[in-house]
Amino acid sequence: MAADTPYRLAVLAGDGIGPEVMAEALRVLDAVASARGFAFTYDEQLVGGAAIDAVGSALPDATLQACEASDAILFGSVGGPQWESLPPAEQPERGALLPLRKHFGLFANLRPSVCFPSLTHASPVKDALIEGGFDVLCVRELTGGLYFGAPKGTHEENGEKVAIDTMVYKESEIERIARVAFTAAMQRDKRVTSIDKANVLENGLLWRAVVERVAKDFPEVALDHLYVDNAAMQLIRRPRDFDVVLAENLFGDILSDEMAMIAGSLGMLSSASLGASKEGGLYFGMYEPSGGTAPDIAGQGIANPIAQILSAGMLLRYSLGLSAEADAIEAAVRGAIDDGARTGDLYTGEKGTEKVSTTAMGDAILSRLDISQS
Ligand code: NAD
């Protein structure tokens, strides 16, 4: 019999394929907990379109309270055509995701761009450049910079419209995101590439100076810098050379999408948004697949659950400090892919592979989960 859980998770499956892929992620978490002799406590709550239909709000009070009372949030995805005619602020994404990010001060966005050796054909990048796959973690500042700086707006000047956006960063904002990147690098290959435009922007000079200062606290991590224009080219030309890529909000927005594209398979890409730091280098965070609700395949039991399962793995790593267990989940996913399991989005008819359902992919991953080795 499992002991009482030390961990409480808010589970917000959302809409479309959300509940289907979330079920598989919870099965994997249950297997991890059972092997370690405890059970997670899940507080499953409505969010997004499902919550609008049930109680008239994309983020009901009960959901927010459950998140506040939890160690971390495991999120599915929200939205769909049936809610697109609502006023923008009431729609599932705007009404749930943005308020959650704001409420919990989620300032760091982590998006792994992973291309497994046997799935390089799914990437639009030439095989020769990505043979053996790649594994890059994009760390993007999420609450500052050009998107939020003041002054902001459009006014008339000499008979024409003028638009103003302002890039502002405080040292403290740069420092906290740099710490996230270096802390993550310590669990990976211990390399950080910091992106800026220090040849043109004041923000770039400050960014570079603060990142170099933070680097002194992580002597094991190798740091290099790239201008953002060069980074956009180098990430495509030689993605295997990168480990952690650190960038401010706008640059990170663009580069993390570029990296999602070259990884090739949307159903494989997890993400984390981290907020307040806790003791021991851990963070409160919200963990979710990079993709959306996939209305075109929802309800058919064919969605790829890997992004949701890897998001649960990130939750263990960054919010609970269960790195060995997170490693085991990632290894199990690689194992299932090596064994030939492919959901429809990955299946190309390649010899030795089999097209499987969402649940069968969950089974394949569970069959490769080896917690005792970790
Ligand atoms: P999408 O990511 O849902 O789908 C794009 C394509 O990728 C579709 O063909 C879909 O079938 C496929 N796909 C995505 N995830 C998959 C998975 N796990 N397995 C297999 N195939 C998968 O993007 P979209 O079609 O632009 O958006 C659909 C809805 O999702 C919209 O309402 C949008 O607003 C919402 N959305 C929500 C989030 C979020 O909750 N964070 C993010 C993006 C989009």
Residues whose N, C-alpha, C, O or C-beta is under 5 A from the ligand:
A	BS01	NAD	G76 S77 V78 G79 G80 P81 L266 G267 P289 S290 G291 G292 T293 A294 P295 D296 I297 A303 N304 D345
